[in-house]
Amino acid sequence: MMFQSENGRSDIDLNKFYSDENSGRLHMPTTFFWGSGFIRNIPNLVNSRSVEVFIDGIVAEQMDLSWIDELNISNLHRTYGTPWVEDVEEYIEENPQNPECALVIGGGSTADFAKGVIARRAYGEISELGVGKRSGAQVAKSALPEIVGVPTTIGSGAESSRYFVLYEKATKAKVHGKSWALVASTVVVDPDLLRNLPPQVAISSAFDSFVHYWESLICKHESTFATRMFSKHGIAEVIINLKRVLQDSSDLEAWTNLGLNASLAGTAISNTRTGNIHEAAGALLERVNLSHGETLMVFAQSAYDQYMTETSTLLDNTVQQSGLVDFQSALNWWNELFEKYGMINKISRELNLILDLDEARQHIFKRVSNDKVWVNKESPIGYGDALIRDLIDEGFSKFLTDLVVS
């Protein structure tokens, strides 16, 4: 996607451009709709165009899909669990062409599977699409569909994010990419699809949204007035509205706010980037049976401790809008929630089941250290190898010693 200048030349490539001290950008190519039962309006949004439906299989079993018969469906695919590269390739062999429209109903895994399919068809490849030196190197060979995203969790923001992550079955290695063409042009947040989330899922996914805002806010150069506005509002709103739904799961307004905040966090990170917490958590996810939010919790405190001197004033002022006194109080609050709902024990059990801790540590170290943009440019502090190892060791230490046997 290019910016067309007055003289007709395409001077700025949004996939390569990043904000700095002298210039910035906010790209937000999404229209948001929200409201109880709004999902029934999707046939009007899609009209008569051919539409490919990707839907989380468990969600499909639980929701009223009577309206879906009004769509001109080219194919309907149910996703289950991890988005594997091999499953994407197998699906494309049977369904090689992108339709006019893609309807994606689900959380991050469903969205990433759909993005992988769409990108693979259009670009002919997906590994490191738009990443680093490959940014702009891959050119779409066919049209991409208009994407309509319907989130069913309150964390990933994948529907409004330009990033996607798949995994290889044999090695669990991450295959990832990014493109503004993969951002949903329309997002529908329907609280009726969120209100029955189990507390553990709600807490874990909301923590993902919280960390998205946090890492976007502290980027040294790419954080701008616009993204800071999103983050400063979103961090407090996630806490306020999660408290509300945990007290009253029928609070549709709070569920709507959480859904919208998750999507806007996806917009924020697309205009900045995630940092070392997400990189470390993503690598750990390949070695344990935990949710993404749970792996984020492993490294959240140690990351904050490292950046505290440089970022605490900004983060304290931001979180105080939620009624908490400072950012450390917010982390304590999250930790208490994870403990109350059994997730601290779950994390401890999974880490204690890792057969080769040294290998896991080295795997995480490589992932974080290879993110040269964060390490060399966006980190609030100079971030060398020693600090990366400290992040990992401090993160592991609590959970390797706090196991409670029941």
C-alpha positions in Angstrom: 0.0 0.0 0.0 1.5 3.3 -1.1 0.9 7.0 -0.4 0.3 8.9 -3.7 2.0 12.2 -3.7 0.8 15.3 -5.5 3.2 14.8 -8.4 1.9 11.3 -9.0 4.9 9.4 -7.6 4.5 6.8 -4.9 7.0 8.1 -2.5 6.1 6.5 0.8 5.7 2.7 1.3 3.6 2.2 4.4 5.0 -1.3 4.8 8.5 0.2 5.2 7.8 3.5 6.8 8.3 3.8 10.6 7.9 6.8 12.9 10.8 8.6 14.4 11.5 11.9 16.2 10.9 14.0 13.0 8.0 12.2 11.3 5.2 9.8 12.1 2.1 8.1 10.8 -1.1 6.5 12.0 -2.6 4.1 9.5 -6.0 2.8 10.5 -7.7 1.2 7.4 -10.5 -0.3 9.5 -14.2 0.6 10.0 -15.5 -0.6 13.4 -19.1 -1.6 14.2 -20.3 -2.8 17.5 -23.4 -3.7 19.5 -25.3 -6.6 20.9 -26.5 -8.8 18.0 -24.7 -6.7 15.4 -23.3 -9.9 13.8 -26.7 -10.4 12.1 -25.9 -7.3 10.0 -22.9 -9.0 8.3 -25.0 -10.1 5.3 -25.7 -6.4 4.6 -21.9 -5.6 5.0 -20.9 -8.3 2.5 -23.9 -7.9 0.2 -23.9 -10.4 -2.7 -20.1 -10.8 -3.0 -18.6 -14.3 -2.8 -17.3 -14.9 0.7 -15.0 -17.4 2.3 -15.8 -18.1 6.0 -13.1 -19.0 8.5 -14.7 -19.7 11.9 -13.4 -21.1 15.2 -14.9 -24.6 15.4 -15.8 -24.3 19.0 -17.4 -20.9 18.5 -19.4 -22.3 15.6 -20.9 -25.0 17.8 -22.1 -22.4 20.4 -23.4 -19.5 18.3 -26.5 -18.9 16.3 -25.4 -19.1 12.6 -28.9 -18.8 11.0 -27.9 -15.6 9.3 -25.0 -17.2 7.6 -27.3 -18.8 5.0 -27.9 -15.3 3.6 -24.3 -15.2 2.4 -22.9 -16.2 -1.0 -20.4 -18.7 0.6 -17.6 -20.0 -1.6 -16.3 -22.2 1.3 -16.6 -22.5 5.0 -13.7 -23.7 7.1 -13.7 -24.4 10.8 -10.4 -23.9 12.6 -9.2 -25.7 15.7 -6.3 -24.7 17.9 -2.8 -23.8 16.6 -2.5 -22.4 13.0 -0.1 -24.8 11.4 1.7 -24.0 8.2 1.0 -27.5 6.9 -2.7 -27.1 7.4 -2.6 -23.8 5.5 -0.8 -25.5 2.6 -3.2 -28.4 2.5 -6.2 -26.1 2.6 -4.9 -24.0 -0.3 -4.4 -27.1 -2.5 -8.1 -27.7 -2.3 -9.1 -24.0 -2.4 -6.5 -22.2 -4.5 -8.3 -18.9 -5.2 -9.1 -15.9 -3.0 -12.7 -14.9 -3.1 -14.0 -11.3 -3.1 -14.5 -11.3 0.7 -13.2 -13.2 3.7 -15.2 -13.4 6.9 -13.1 -14.3 9.9 -14.9 -15.3 13.1 -12.7 -16.2 16.0 -9.6 -15.3 18.0 -6.0 -14.9 17.1 -5.5 -18.5 15.9 -8.4 -18.3 13.4 -7.3 -14.9 12.2 -3.7 -16.0 11.7 -4.8 -19.1 9.8 -7.0 -17.0 7.5 -4.2 -14.4 7.0 -1.8 -17.2 6.2 -4.2 -18.6 3.6 -4.9 -15.2 2.0 -1.3 -14.2 1.9 0.0 -17.5 0.5 -2.5 -17.4 -2.3 -1.8 -13.8 -3.2 2.0 -13.6 -2.7 2.9 -17.3 -3.3 4.8 -17.4 0.0 4.3 -16.5 3.6 7.6 -17.0 5.4 8.9 -13.5 6.6 6.4 -11.8 4.3 7.2 -8.0 4.6 9.7 -8.6 7.4 13.1 -6.8 7.6 15.0 -6.8 4.3 12.1 -8.6 2.6 9.8 -5.6 3.2 8.5 -4.6 -0.2 10.3 -7.5 -1.9 7.2 -9.6 -2.3 4.6 -8.4 -4.7 1.0 -9.7 -4.7 0.3 -11.7 -7.8 -3.4 -11.6 -7.4 -6.0 -9.6 -5.6 -6.6 -9.9 -1.9 -10.1 -10.1 -0.5 -11.8 -7.6 1.6 -11.6 -9.0 5.2 -14.4 -8.7 7.7 -13.1 -9.6 11.2 -15.3 -10.7 14.1 -13.3 -11.3 17.3 -14.5 -13.8 19.8 -11.8 -13.1 22.4 -10.6 -9.9 24.0 -6.8 -10.0 23.5 -5.0 -10.6 20.3 -6.4 -7.8 18.2 -5.4 -9.9 15.2 -8.3 -8.8 13.1 -7.0 -5.2 13.0 -3.3 -6.0 13.1 -1.0 -6.4 10.1 0.9 -9.2 11.7 0.3 -13.0 11.5 2.0 -16.0 13.1 1.9 -19.6 12.0 3.8 -22.6 13.3 5.5 -25.7 11.7 4.2 -28.9 13.1 7.5 -30.8 13.4 9.6 -28.1 15.0 6.9 -25.7 16.3 9.1 -23.0 14.6 7.4 -19.7 14.1 6.5 -18.6 10.5 5.4 -15.0 10.5 4.8 -12.0 8.3 3.1 -8.6 8.1 1.2 -6.6 5.5 -1.3 -3.8 5.7 -3.3 -5.7 3.1 -4.1 -8.3 5.8 -5.8 -5.8 8.1 -9.6 -6.2 8.2 -11.4 -3.4 6.4 -14.4 -4.0 8.7 -14.4 -5.2 12.3 -17.6 -6.2 14.1 -17.5 -6.4 17.9 -20.5 -8.2 19.2 -20.6 -8.6 23.0 -22.9 -11.6 22.7 -19.9 -13.5 21.3 -17.7 -12.5 24.2 -20.0 -12.7 27.3 -19.6 -16.5 27.8 -15.8 -16.5 27.9 -14.5 -18.4 30.9 -12.8 -16.2 33.4 -9.4 -17.7 32.7 -9.7 -17.1 29.0 -11.0 -13.5 29.6 -8.1 -12.7 32.0 -5.4 -14.3 29.8 -6.6 -12.6 26.6 -7.2 -9.2 28.2 -3.6 -9.4 29.6 -2.4 -9.8 26.0 -4.3 -6.6 25.1 -2.8 -4.8 28.1 0.7 -5.8 27.1 0.1 -4.7 23.5 -0.7 -1.2 24.8 2.2 -1.3 27.2 4.8 -2.2 24.7 3.4 0.1 22.1 3.6 3.0 24.6 7.2 2.6 25.6 8.7 2.3 22.1 11.6 4.7 22.0 11.1 6.1 18.5 8.0 4.6 16.9 5.6 5.7 19.6 3.7 8.8 18.5 1.0 11.1 19.7 -1.6 8.9 18.1 -0.4 5.6 19.4 0.3 7.1 22.9 -3.3 8.3 22.9 -4.5 4.8 22.2 -2.3 3.2 24.8 -2.9 5.7 27.6 -6.7 5.2 27.2 -6.5 1.5 26.5 -4.4 0.4 29.5 -6.8 1.8 32.0 -9.9 0.7 30.1 -8.7 -2.9 30.0 -8.4 -2.9 33.8 -11.7 -1.1 34.4 -13.8 -3.2 32.1 -12.2 -6.5 33.1 -13.1 -5.7 36.7 -16.7 -5.1 35.6 -17.1 -8.4 33.7 -15.5 -10.4 36.5 -18.1 -9.0 38.8 -21.0 -9.3 36.4 -20.6 -11.4 33.3 -23.8 -10.0 31.8 -22.3 -6.5 31.5 -22.5 -6.1 27.7 -21.2 -2.6 27.7 -18.0 -3.8 29.5 -17.6 -6.7 27.1 -18.0 -4.4 24.1 -15.4 -2.0 25.6 -12.9 -4.9 26.1 -13.5 -6.1 22.5 -13.0 -2.7 21.0 -9.9 -2.1 23.2 -8.4 -5.4 22.0 -8.9 -4.4 18.3 -7.5 -0.9 18.9 -4.5 -2.4 20.6 -4.0 -4.3 17.3 -4.0 -1.0 15.5 -1.5 0.5 18.0 1.0 -2.3 17.6 0.7 -2.2 13.9 1.8 1.4 13.9 4.6 0.7 16.4 5.7 -2.8 17.4 5.7 -5.4 20.1 8.8 -5.7 22.3 10.8 -8.2 24.3 7.9 -9.4 26.4 6.1 -10.6 23.3 9.2 -12.0 21.7 10.2 -14.0 24.8 6.6 -15.2 25.4 6.2 -16.2 21.7 9.3 -18.3 21.9 8.3 -19.9 25.2 4.9 -20.7 23.7 6.7 -23.2 21.4 7.9 -25.2 24.4 4.9 -25.3 26.7 1.2 -25.9 26.7 0.1 -22.5 27.8 -2.0 -19.7 26.4 -0.3 -16.6 24.9 -1.4 -14.5 27.9 0.1 -17.0 30.3 3.5 -16.9 28.6 3.4 -13.1 28.7 2.9 -13.3 32.5 6.2 -15.2 32.8 8.2 -12.2 31.6 6.1 -9.2 32.5 7.5 -8.4 35.9 11.2 -8.9 34.9 10.7 -6.7 31.8 9.1 -3.9 33.9 12.0 -4.2 36.5 14.5 -3.6 33.7 12.7 -0.6 32.2 11.3 0.8 35.4 13.7 3.8 35.8 13.0 5.0 32.2 9.3 4.3 31.9 7.7 4.2 35.4 6.5 7.9 35.4 4.8 7.5 32.1 3.3 4.1 33.0 2.3 5.2 36.5 0.4 8.2 35.2 -1.3 6.1 32.6 -2.5 3.3 34.9 -3.8 5.8 37.6 -6.8 6.4 35.3 -8.0 2.9 36.3 -7.9 3.8 40.0 -4.7 1.9 40.8 -1.8 4.0 42.3 1.0 2.9 40.0 2.0 0.5 37.3 3.5 -2.0 39.9 0.1 -2.1 41.5 -1.4 -3.0 38.2 1.1 -5.8 37.7 0.3 -7.0 41.2 -3.4 -6.9 40.4 -2.9 -9.0 37.3 -0.7 -11.5 39.2 -3.5 -11.8 41.9 -6.0 -12.6 39.2 -3.8 -15.2 37.6 -3.3 -16.8 41.0 -7.0 -16.7 42.0 -8.0 -18.5 38.8 -5.3 -21.1 39.0 -3.1 -19.8 36.2 0.0 -19.2 38.3 0.0 -22.9 39.3 -0.6 -23.9 35.7 2.4 -21.8 34.5 4.6 -23.3 37.2 3.6 -26.8 36.3 4.3 -26.3 32.6 7.7 -24.7 33.2 8.6 -27.6 35.5 7.7 -30.1 32.8 10.3 -28.6 30.4 12.8 -31.4 30.0 15.7 -29.2 28.8 15.6 -25.8 30.5 18.9 -24.7 29.1 17.7 -25.4 25.5 14.5 -23.5 26.3 16.4 -20.5 27.7 18.7 -20.5 24.6 15.7 -20.7 22.3 14.1 -17.7 23.9 17.4 -15.8 24.0 17.9 -16.3 20.2 14.3 -15.0 19.5 14.7 -11.9 21.6 18.2 -11.1 20.5 17.3 -11.5 16.8 14.7 -8.8 17.1 17.3 -6.2 16.1 14.9 -3.4 15.7 13.8 -3.7 19.4 17.2 -4.4 20.8 19.1 -1.7 18.8 16.4 1.0 18.3 13.1 0.8 20.1 14.0 -0.5 23.6 13.9 2.3 26.2 17.3 1.2 27.4 20.4 -0.3 25.8 19.5 -3.9 25.6 22.5 -6.2 25.4 22.8 -10.0 25.8 23.2 -9.8 29.6 19.9 -8.1 30.0 18.2 -10.6 27.7 19.5 -13.5 29.8 18.4 -11.7 33.0 14.9 -11.2 31.5 14.6 -15.0 30.9 16.2 -16.1 34.2 14.2 -13.7 36.4 11.0 -14.6 34.6 11.6 -18.3 35.0 12.8 -18.1 38.6 9.5 -17.3 40.2 7.5 -20.0 38.4 10.2 -22.7 38.9 10.1 -22.3 42.7 6.4 -21.4 43.3 4.8 -24.8 42.4 2.1 -25.8 44.7 1.2 -29.5 44.7 -2.5 -30.2 45.1 
